[in-house]
Amino acid sequence: MSAALSAVPSGYLAGSWREPASGRTFTVTDPATGAALAQVADCGIDDGLAALDAAVAAGPSWARSAPRRRADVLRRAFELMRERREVLATLITLEVGKTLTEARGEVDYAADFVRWFAEEAVRPGGRSTPAPDGQSHFITVTEPVGPCLLITPWNVPLAMVARKVSPAIAAGCTVVVKPADLTPLVTLAFAAIVREAGAPAGVVNVFTTTDAAGVCSRLIEDPRLRKLSFTGSTPVGRLLLEQAGRRVLRTSMELGGNAPFLVFDDADLDVTIDQAMIAKMRLGGQSCVAANRFLVQDGIADDFARRIGERMAAVRVGPGLDDGVDLGPLIDDRAVAKATRLVDDAVARGAVVIDQAPMPDDPQGTYFAPIVLDHVPLDAAIMSEEVFGPVVSIHRFTDEDAAVRIANDTEHGLAAYVMTQDVDRARRVAGSLESGMVGINRGLISNVAAPFGGIKQSGLGREGGPEGLLEYQELKYLSVPGLYA
């Protein structure tokens, strides 16, 4: 544990460690025990502006740097992350509470983003073509957007900062990163790795704060800022979009979800249960792509409810660093209170508890035992609100049209899952679902090579894949008279 915490500086601006101008700090705690992990800088507006100053100063030279140089920095950062996998994983477990096994998986996932965009850095895009009238030639080139503000969430802190910083660096942008105040430590460690990998001073700047609204609002107002990328809740995303709109600031938004998990009568139940556990229980359900509504056809619903209940009841709950634990605590007692409220509401409206895992000792009030609810009515709050916890909520349907109608009856459209052995049905239903991503007989859809993002009120833009680089590039068109005419 001490080795992990020793990898964390108190703040990172302009390539050097420094104390906050505010003179304040705040405590980062372990959700499993409530123990204090570290004191980090509680930055104010002056600190945020200092971070932007550093990004602006470093911007022109980094934008002109060779794509190969940017790629080499990212490749070296990838190698350092792999070398320090255990340290980073321990930090994640300490901050977030997830098991060490799952934290190692997050380190691998984050490192893959760094490697992917190291490879994409040398393929910036653009094209050249004659005009239809033959009198000129069109050339399109890509250029860095400029200084970016990246706001990351607490649930996958390393993967999300890697997914934003890596394409920005690859495109030639400089960045200011604001991590969640619940989980800032691994972001600071990541920034140190990127700096060690050769990123010049000012390319990556991190400020930690408990006044995210105040500091970020001031940065968004600054005319030097050229892009905002945010991962978090839809209500906060709406506020940020409103602020960004006043400056016509370029934005990427990965917001909330309400993922349906559709199970048809012809589904392979062995495969379905395995994939349902993945879709529900990664991060303990604390994920925007976690299955939130299990829509199960009548003919298979009894068997599905029984078998998923058995699997959920067998989940071993405890501190993430302990051997043999499948699920750690939720992020804090507020998360437990929310999950409890949604379960109680569903039961009050007629839902039936099928099974529930045993609880460990819980002096901090941060553990929540995995639970399965059957016959959840459509008017239950859990059918429209993200539970962000280990709750399987089953609603039964009769036919395909009803399943699609219920699945689409939400303002969100991030992820969806379809379980069926009928290829035609799989393609038909996937095409009918209002969702940016669909897993067909798969509960894991995230991949660094694929564009991650949603539609409707689940966000704007895409992260990952070749599309992820485009989010940090401006397209410029040159009209050259007479070329090849």
TORMAR-736254 format. One line per field, with one value per residue (C-alpha): x, y, z. Coordinates in pm, 1 decimal, decimal comma, always signed. Example, Ala and Ser with C-alpha at 12.3 -4.5 7.8 and 13.67 -1.06 7.14 Angstrom:
2
x = [+1230,0; +1367,0]
y = [-450,0; -106,0]
z = [+780,0; +714,0]
***
This chain:
485
x = [+0,0; +277,0; +444,7; +119,9; +63,1; +423,5; +360,6; +113,8; +225,8; +11,0; -46,0; +86,3; +108,2; +342,6; +549,1; +644,0; +503,8; +367,2; +145,2; -197,7; -232,8; -543,1; -331,7; -609,3; -612,9; -877,0; -867,4; -903,4; -1043,3; -1069,8; -1440,3; -1381,6; -1250,6; -1296,5; -921,9; -751,3; -529,3; -379,7; -415,8; -429,9; -443,0; -786,4; -732,8; -919,4; -978,8; -625,1; -484,9; -716,4; -610,5; -244,1; -302,9; -462,8; -174,8; +68,1; -136,0; -160,6; +212,5; +303,1; +39,2; +213,3; +532,1; +343,0; +102,2; +402,5; +576,4; +620,7; +345,2; +616,5; +737,4; +388,5; +356,5; +686,8; +575,6; +254,3; +430,2; +673,1; +383,5; +217,0; +531,3; +560,2; +197,4; +256,4; +567,7; +374,3; +56,4; +42,2; +104,3; -165,5; -410,6; -358,8; -426,2; -750,0; -865,6; -781,6; -966,1; -1265,2; -1309,8; -1320,1; -1138,6; -770,9; -848,0; -1085,7; -843,5; -571,1; -813,6; -869,5; -494,8; -472,0; -770,0; -625,6; -283,4; -441,5; -591,7; -246,0; -100,8; -389,9; -350,7; +26,9; -44,9; -312,4; -86,3; +102,8; -221,1; -370,4; -598,7; -679,5; -734,7; -665,0; -901,3; -971,1; -1279,1; -1567,6; -1521,1; -1148,9; -1050,2; -905,2; -792,0; -926,5; -688,1; -814,1; -576,7; -624,8; -494,9; -505,0; -813,5; -600,7; -607,5; -864,8; -1040,4; -1097,2; -1331,4; -1316,7; -1541,4; -1466,1; -1578,2; -1299,2; -1052,9; -744,9; -921,9; -1118,2; -819,5; -623,6; -915,3; -920,8; -556,6; -415,2; -605,1; -552,3; -176,5; -177,3; -357,4; -113,4; -334,5; -239,7; -474,6; -600,2; -746,9; -997,1; -1042,4; -1327,7; -1249,5; -1333,5; -1058,0; -780,1; -476,1; -446,0; -490,6; -197,4; +8,2; -88,5; +17,6; +354,8; +396,1; +318,7; +568,4; +831,8; +757,2; +875,8; +576,6; +709,4; +616,5; +264,9; +130,8; -55,9; -176,1; -391,8; -582,3; -773,3; -1056,7; -1373,5; -1512,4; -1546,7; -1838,1; -1664,5; -1323,3; -1447,6; -1700,7; -1423,3; -1208,7; -1498,4; -1544,3; -1178,5; -1144,1; -815,9; -989,5; -1089,8; -1251,9; -1438,3; -1465,9; -1677,2; -1774,2; -2040,7; -2409,9; -2658,7; -2774,7; -2417,6; -2358,2; -2656,2; -2517,1; -2173,8; -2327,1; -2522,3; -2202,7; -2004,7; -2279,2; -2227,1; -1879,3; -1966,3; -1699,6; -1635,9; -1759,0; -1756,7; -2003,4; -2026,6; -2328,7; -2565,1; -2725,1; -3021,7; -2910,4; -3172,2; -3067,6; -3313,5; -3346,2; -3560,4; -3710,1; -3461,9; -3152,0; -2885,0; -2940,2; -2588,2; -2439,0; -2705,1; -2641,6; -2265,5; -2304,1; -2570,2; -2329,7; -2062,8; -2302,0; -2437,0; -2145,5; -1844,5; -1756,8; -2030,4; -2286,9; -2129,9; -2095,8; -2290,4; -2302,4; -2411,6; -2732,8; -2999,9; -3323,4; -3344,9; -3629,9; -3697,3; -3948,3; -4216,9; -4113,6; -3763,2; -3820,4; -3865,9; -3543,3; -3352,9; -3468,4; -3380,9; -3035,3; -2932,5; -3052,2; -2825,4; -2527,6; -2588,7; -2640,8; -2299,8; -2111,2; -1858,5; -1863,4; -1576,5; -1271,2; -1125,6; -772,4; -884,6; -835,8; -1148,1; -1363,0; -1580,9; -1725,8; -1597,8; -1792,9; -1982,5; -1805,5; -1971,3; -2275,1; -2470,6; -2444,9; -2575,8; -2863,9; -2959,6; -2956,0; -3154,5; -3413,8; -3463,7; -3494,6; -3741,6; -3949,7; -3962,6; -4066,6; -4332,2; -4472,4; -4490,4; -4142,8; -4039,5; -3697,2; -3557,8; -3220,4; -2956,0; -2591,0; -2478,7; -2338,8; -1997,0; -1933,3; -2001,9; -1896,3; -1869,4; -2209,5; -2058,0; -2142,3; -2450,8; -2540,0; -2616,6; -2988,4; -3231,5; -3580,9; -3843,1; -4176,3; -4050,2; -4329,5; -4260,8; -4356,5; -4082,6; -3816,7; -3541,7; -3679,2; -3602,7; -3315,2; -2962,6; -2919,9; -2537,4; -2520,0; -2544,7; -2920,0; -3078,3; -3427,2; -3636,2; -3939,8; -4117,8; -4240,6; -4452,1; -4323,1; -4044,6; -4234,1; -4309,0; -3944,4; -3816,9; -4081,5; -3993,4; -3619,8; -3649,3; -3877,2; -3599,6; -3422,9; -3093,0; -2931,8; -2583,7; -2567,2; -2805,2; -2773,0; -2961,4; -2958,7; -3099,1; -2987,7; -3196,0; -2958,4; -3238,0; -3393,5; -3057,2; -3000,0; -3359,3; -3373,3; -3025,6; -3131,3; -3445,7; -3280,8; -3212,7; -2862,6; -2509,9; -2374,9; -2536,5; -2389,5; -2531,1; -2484,9; -2209,6; -2212,5; -1881,9; -1886,9; -1603,1; -1296,8; -1023,8; -1057,7; -1432,2; -1613,6; -1764,1; -2059,0; -2432,7; -2728,1; -3022,1; -2930,6; -2643,4; -2401,0; -2220,4; -1912,9; -1716,7; -1414,6; -1187,8; -1131,9; -1014,7; -1309,5; -1156,8; -872,7; -1115,4; -1264,8; -938,7; -881,3; -1007,0; -1056,4; -917,6; -995,5; -751,9; -863,7; -566,2; -638,3; -540,2; -357,6; -361,1; -606,1]
y = [+0,0; +244,0; +188,7; +275,8; +594,0; +704,7; +722,8; +1008,6; +1374,1; +1648,1; +1836,6; +1864,2; +2191,5; +2287,7; +1974,6; +2039,9; +1959,2; +2260,2; +2358,6; +2509,7; +2886,1; +2830,5; +2675,6; +2421,5; +2041,7; +1769,9; +1408,6; +1107,7; +804,7; +430,3; +344,3; -4,3; +117,4; +492,7; +528,5; +843,9; +767,0; +1105,9; +1481,5; +1644,9; +2002,6; +2163,5; +2395,1; +2717,6; +2931,8; +3070,7; +2716,6; +2619,6; +2924,1; +2842,9; +2499,3; +2658,2; +2907,6; +2615,7; +2434,9; +2748,7; +2817,7; +2462,8; +2446,3; +2588,6; +2383,3; +2063,2; +2122,8; +2153,5; +1844,3; +1547,1; +1285,0; +1024,8; +1213,1; +1215,0; +845,2; +771,4; +953,6; +753,6; +426,2; +486,1; +577,2; +247,5; +57,4; +236,0; +158,2; -208,7; -206,2; -40,3; -240,5; -357,5; -12,0; +144,7; -136,9; -99,3; +273,1; +206,0; -46,7; +189,3; +482,4; +315,9; -1,4; -247,0; -578,9; -596,9; -836,7; -588,3; -301,7; -488,9; -522,4; -146,8; -83,6; -311,3; -139,0; +207,1; +109,8; -23,1; +320,4; +473,5; +216,8; +251,7; +627,0; +594,1; +402,8; +647,8; +950,2; +882,1; +855,0; +1203,4; +1180,2; +1419,9; +1373,4; +1523,8; +1524,4; +1726,9; +1948,6; +1817,2; +2100,0; +2023,3; +2385,0; +2338,0; +2078,8; +2014,9; +1933,2; +1862,0; +1862,0; +1805,9; +2036,1; +2013,5; +2166,6; +2342,3; +2350,9; +2109,0; +2074,6; +1707,5; +1621,5; +1257,0; +1041,0; +839,3; +491,9; +406,8; +684,7; +551,0; +425,5; +746,7; +978,4; +758,2; +754,3; +1135,1; +1235,8; +986,5; +1106,4; +1468,4; +1417,5; +1216,1; +1499,0; +1761,9; +1918,2; +2020,5; +1939,8; +2042,7; +1748,0; +1774,6; +1430,4; +1345,4; +1452,4; +1100,8; +943,5; +1187,4; +978,6; +751,5; +1049,8; +1224,4; +906,8; +882,3; +1242,1; +1166,5; +867,9; +1073,2; +1336,7; +1068,3; +925,5; +1250,6; +1483,3; +1841,0; +2061,5; +2198,1; +1932,0; +1750,2; +1949,9; +1822,8; +2019,0; +1855,5; +2039,3; +2012,1; +2315,0; +2158,8; +2380,2; +2704,6; +2631,4; +2457,6; +2731,5; +2989,1; +2783,9; +2731,7; +3109,1; +3159,3; +3228,7; +3038,4; +2708,3; +2532,1; +2207,1; +2046,8; +1670,4; +1538,1; +1194,4; +1191,0; +1233,1; +1373,1; +1657,1; +1784,0; +1738,0; +1959,5; +2237,0; +2213,0; +2218,4; +2530,5; +2701,5; +2580,1; +2691,8; +3054,5; +3031,1; +2776,9; +2564,7; +2228,1; +1948,4; +1573,5; +1433,8; +1075,7; +1092,9; +864,9; +543,8; +319,8; +8,2; -254,1; -621,0; -803,7; -1181,8; -1366,2; -1712,7; -1868,3; -1737,9; -1983,5; -1958,3; -2065,3; -1791,1; -1543,6; -1583,9; -1548,6; -1237,2; -1092,2; -1115,3; -934,4; -663,5; -608,7; -671,9; -503,8; -223,9; -355,5; -208,1; +137,2; +193,8; +393,2; +85,2; -153,1; -339,0; -146,9; -306,3; -681,0; -731,0; -1104,7; -1285,8; -1479,5; -1826,5; -1806,5; -1563,3; -1816,2; -2000,7; -1676,0; -1531,5; -1848,5; -1887,4; -1523,4; -1524,4; -1817,7; -1643,7; -1312,6; -1479,2; -1649,2; -1319,5; -1271,6; -914,0; -754,2; -525,9; -521,0; -602,5; -924,2; -1261,4; -1439,1; -1125,8; -1078,8; -737,3; -446,2; -158,4; +104,8; +437,9; +593,5; +582,7; +805,7; +535,6; +279,6; +506,6; +550,3; +177,1; +107,5; +370,5; +224,9; -132,7; -31,0; +161,1; -137,0; -375,5; -132,8; -134,9; -514,1; -639,9; -970,7; -1033,8; -1354,3; -1373,9; -1162,3; -1214,2; -1205,2; -880,0; -836,2; -622,0; -266,1; +0,6; +262,6; +191,7; +152,6; -210,2; -322,1; -688,7; -796,6; -853,9; -982,2; -837,2; -1004,9; -873,2; -513,9; -286,5; -23,2; +256,6; +161,8; +432,5; +179,8; +135,6; +496,9; +585,1; +442,2; +234,0; +236,8; -69,9; -452,7; -481,2; -704,8; -573,0; -810,8; -699,1; -961,8; -903,1; -1096,9; -1020,4; -849,9; -529,3; -484,5; -545,9; -284,3; -33,0; -70,2; -64,2; +263,3; +426,3; +632,1; +961,9; +773,7; +581,4; +466,7; +84,4; -206,3; -584,5; -848,5; -1220,4; -1445,8; -1732,0; -1600,1; -1405,9; -1221,7; -1118,6; -1003,3; -777,4; -654,4; -569,9; -414,8; -194,0; -88,0; -2,0; +367,1; +317,9; +411,3; +63,9; -281,0; -604,2; -912,0; -1220,2; -1022,4; -841,9; -665,0; -406,0; -168,6; -193,6; +59,6; +5,9; +80,7; +418,0; +446,2; +681,8; +725,8; +903,1; +1100,6; +1236,5; +994,2; +1230,7; +1371,1; +1246,9; +924,5; +802,6; +521,9; +382,8; +599,4; +826,4; +913,6; +1105,3; +1314,9; +1458,6; +1648,5; +1762,4; +2052,1; +1994,8; +2256,8; +2263,5; +2415,5; +2506,7; +2510,7; +2667,2; +2475,2; +2187,1; +1891,1; +2086,1]
z = [+0,0; +90,0; -247,2; -422,7; -226,1; -267,4; -643,1; -591,4; -591,9; -440,8; -765,6; -1118,6; -1305,4; -1587,4; -1540,1; -1178,1; -836,5; -651,5; -363,3; -438,0; -429,6; -219,0; +58,9; +118,1; +98,2; +123,7; +234,6; +5,3; +190,1; +136,3; +91,3; +233,7; +569,5; +587,3; +645,1; +517,1; +217,9; +135,2; +153,1; -189,9; -307,1; -292,9; -586,5; -641,2; -946,9; -944,7; -955,2; -1238,6; -1436,1; -1365,7; -1517,1; -1823,3; -1846,6; -1860,0; -2125,0; -2339,6; -2311,7; -2414,0; -2688,7; -2997,7; -2972,4; -2893,6; -3183,7; -3418,2; -3280,5; -3508,5; -3485,4; -3428,3; -3122,5; -2975,2; -3053,2; -2878,7; -2564,2; -2551,9; -2625,9; -2340,3; -2109,9; -2204,5; -2113,2; -1778,7; -1698,6; -1766,9; -1549,1; -1264,4; -1305,8; -945,7; -800,0; -1016,4; -945,8; -571,8; -597,1; -785,0; -524,8; -240,7; -398,2; -564,2; -359,2; -649,9; -615,7; -697,4; -983,4; -1139,7; -1075,9; -1264,4; -1551,5; -1547,0; -1563,9; -1868,3; -2031,0; -1963,2; -2093,9; -2411,7; -2479,0; -2444,4; -2684,6; -2931,5; -2961,4; -2981,4; -3301,0; -3417,9; -3363,0; -3685,4; -3885,6; -3846,0; -4152,1; -4435,4; -4809,0; -5146,9; -5444,9; -5760,9; -5768,7; -5979,4; -6232,1; -6267,7; -6202,7; -5855,1; -5606,5; -5258,3; -4974,2; -4625,6; -4330,5; -3958,6; -3686,6; -3305,4; -3146,1; -2883,9; -2502,6; -2360,0; -2025,7; -1942,7; -1654,7; -1547,5; -1323,9; -1010,7; -1119,3; -1367,7; -1291,7; -1470,0; -1781,6; -1826,0; -1793,7; -2034,0; -2279,8; -2288,2; -2247,6; -2499,2; -2809,1; -2707,3; -2685,1; -3008,5; -3190,0; -3060,9; -2794,0; -2442,0; -2155,5; -1814,6; -1623,3; -1337,8; -1174,0; -938,3; -582,3; -461,5; -673,5; -768,4; -673,1; -974,3; -1209,3; -1045,0; -1078,5; -1447,7; -1510,1; -1353,1; -1583,6; -1895,2; -1785,7; -1720,8; -2064,6; -2223,9; -2245,7; -2219,9; -1927,7; -1962,0; -2197,3; -1918,0; -1616,1; -1330,8; -1069,9; -786,4; -618,0; -413,4; -599,3; -943,2; -1045,6; -952,9; -1102,6; -1417,6; -1488,6; -1480,9; -1719,0; -1959,4; -1974,9; -2070,4; -2445,4; -2456,8; -2384,8; -2707,1; -2599,7; -2309,0; -2258,7; -1972,5; -1845,7; -1576,4; -1508,4; -1756,6; -1524,0; -1483,0; -1855,5; -1934,3; -1714,0; -1876,6; -2224,6; -2133,4; -2018,6; -2319,7; -2555,0; -2461,3; -2613,0; -2885,3; -2721,0; -2878,3; -2649,9; -2600,6; -2348,9; -2222,4; -1993,0; -1807,1; -1923,9; -1852,8; -2036,5; -2118,4; -2122,0; -2347,2; -2305,3; -2560,1; -2517,7; -2760,3; -2577,6; -2466,6; -2092,1; -1994,9; -2212,2; -2103,8; -1731,0; -1774,3; -1987,7; -1759,1; -1465,5; -1666,8; -1785,9; -1434,3; -1200,3; -1361,5; -1119,4; -892,4; -1127,3; -1087,1; -1459,9; -1716,1; -1941,9; -1663,6; -1740,7; -1550,9; -1674,8; -1741,5; -1987,6; -2004,7; -2224,2; -2037,4; -2153,7; -2010,4; -1724,2; -1439,2; -1521,8; -1575,7; -1241,9; -1051,8; -1204,1; -1185,7; -824,9; -743,7; -903,5; -728,9; -390,5; -426,6; -473,8; -192,8; -63,8; +126,2; +105,8; -244,3; -127,8; +47,8; -120,7; -240,7; -260,7; -572,1; -491,2; -285,7; -133,7; -325,6; -354,2; -46,5; +179,6; -59,3; -325,6; -76,9; +17,8; -347,9; -422,3; -105,7; -196,4; -545,5; -417,6; -147,3; -400,0; -638,4; -360,1; -241,9; -595,5; -614,9; -706,3; -550,5; -393,8; -546,9; -372,8; -202,4; -112,3; +252,3; +390,7; +554,1; +858,8; +745,2; +994,2; +717,8; +563,9; +216,0; +135,1; -53,1; -91,4; -452,0; -493,6; -760,4; -800,2; -1020,6; -1151,4; -1131,3; -1259,8; -1521,8; -1284,7; -1036,0; -1014,1; -1085,3; -1438,4; -1524,3; -1289,5; -1292,9; -978,8; -1000,3; -778,9; -780,8; -836,3; -1102,6; -1184,1; -1396,8; -1594,2; -1804,9; -2160,3; -2406,9; -2756,6; -2948,3; -3017,1; -2648,9; -2557,0; -2800,6; -2695,8; -2326,1; -2397,1; -2588,8; -2332,7; -2174,6; -2235,1; -2241,2; -2524,2; -2429,9; -2422,7; -2474,7; -2474,5; -2675,9; -2597,6; -2870,7; -3096,6; -3386,6; -3612,6; -3790,2; -3460,9; -3325,5; -3625,8; -3631,2; -3260,0; -3255,1; -3543,9; -3359,7; -3028,8; -2968,6; -2837,6; -2939,3; -2857,9; -2862,6; -2731,0; -2903,3; -2682,8; -2508,1; -2178,8; -2238,4; -2515,7; -2425,0; -2648,9; -2718,8; -3094,2; -3096,9; -3074,1; -2725,0; -2687,6; -2689,8; -2843,0; -2704,4; -2359,5; -2313,4; -2477,5; -2777,6; -2960,3; -2933,5; -2739,4; -2857,1; -3205,4; -3495,2; -3416,7; -3080,3; -3244,4; -3450,7; -3131,3; -3074,4; -3432,1; -3640,8; -4011,3; -4248,7; -4620,3; -4871,5; -5221,9; -5459,2; -5800,0; -6109,2; -5942,0; -6185,2; -6405,1]
***
